[in-house]
């Protein structure tokens, strides 16, 4: 785990650095410094991606079962 002296990287410029920077802030007990708006958006997007993946897998499974 790295120690951050400044805010995490810009969300639009480097997603991975932004993610790890916000994770570090949470681990350090500094939740007021996180980018809560973008974290909320990312969690919603993640949920949508997971739901679509499950729907695709179920679709394929049903097609195989019908064969």
Secondary structure, DSSP 8 states (H G I E B T S, - for coil): ----SS----TTT-HHHHHHHHHHHHHTT-GGGS-HHHHHHHHHHHHHHHHHHHHHHHHHHHHHHH-
